[in-house]
Amino acid sequence: MPAIVPLAERLSHTTESGAAVTDDAVGGLRNATLGNLTELVIARAALRAGEHMLVKASITGAIVTNTLFVLGASFRLGGLNPPRAQ
């Protein structure tokens, strides 16, 4: 399991450097696609070990975390320039 940390670091570096040479849409899509790759590696290892509850909890946590992040970012961006009453 200690190999996950270098994998996550390398993945982060790769997606960031790839986003620097492409436009924002491609960089964001690549980051969203590869961002959870380490979780998939952990889930595969846990399934092989028979840890089904760990996989369920990990997937649930990832969904909740991503949802809250997007919701918070939406609130933040929406609050920067609120519509004015007429």
C-alpha positions in Angstrom: 0.0 0.0 0.0 2.8 2.5 0.5 3.2 2.6 -3.3 -0.1 4.5 -3.6 1.4 7.8 -2.4 4.0 8.0 -5.1 1.4 6.9 -7.6 -1.0 9.7 -6.6 1.8 12.2 -6.7 3.0 11.1 -10.1 -0.6 11.1 -11.4 -1.2 14.6 -10.1 2.0 15.9 -11.7 1.1 14.3 -15.0 -2.4 15.7 -15.2 -1.1 19.2 -14.2 1.6 19.2 -16.8 -0.8 17.8 -19.4 -3.3 20.6 -18.6 -0.6 23.2 -19.0 -0.1 22.4 -22.7 -3.8 21.9 -23.6 -6.8 24.1 -23.2 -8.9 24.2 -20.0 -11.6 21.8 -21.2 -9.2 19.0 -22.1 -7.1 19.6 -18.9 -10.2 19.5 -16.8 -11.5 16.4 -18.5 -8.2 14.6 -18.1 -8.0 15.6 -14.4 -11.5 14.4 -13.8 -10.9 11.2 -15.5 -7.5 10.3 -13.9 -8.2 12.0 -10.5 -9.8 8.9 -9.0 -7.4 6.3 -10.5 -5.7 5.7 -7.1 -9.1 5.0 -5.6 -9.7 2.4 -8.3 -6.4 0.8 -7.5 -7.2 0.7 -3.8 -10.7 -0.7 -4.6 -9.3 -3.5 -6.8 -6.8 -4.5 -4.1 -9.5 -4.4 -1.4 -11.9 -6.5 -3.6 -9.2 -9.1 -4.0 -8.8 -9.2 -0.3 -12.5 -9.6 0.2 -13.0 -6.2 1.8 -16.3 -5.3 0.2 -17.4 -2.9 2.9 -14.2 -0.9 2.5 -14.8 -0.6 -1.2 -18.4 0.6 -0.6 -17.2 3.1 2.0 -14.4 4.4 -0.3 -16.7 4.9 -3.3 -19.4 6.5 -1.1 -16.8 8.9 0.4 -15.5 9.8 -3.1 -19.0 10.6 -4.3 -19.9 12.7 -1.3 -16.5 14.5 -1.3 -16.8 15.4 -5.0 -20.4 16.4 -4.7 -19.7 18.7 -1.7 -16.6 20.2 -3.5 -18.7 21.0 -6.6 -21.5 22.4 -4.6 -19.2 24.6 -2.6 -17.4 25.8 -5.7 -20.8 26.6 -7.3 -21.8 28.6 -4.2 -18.5 30.5 -4.1 -18.6 31.4 -7.8 -22.3 32.3 -7.7 -21.7 34.5 -4.8 -18.9 36.5 -6.4 -21.2 38.2 -8.9 -24.8 37.8 -7.6 -27.6 39.0 -9.9 -29.0 42.4 -9.0 -32.7 43.0 -8.3 -34.4 45.3 -10.8 
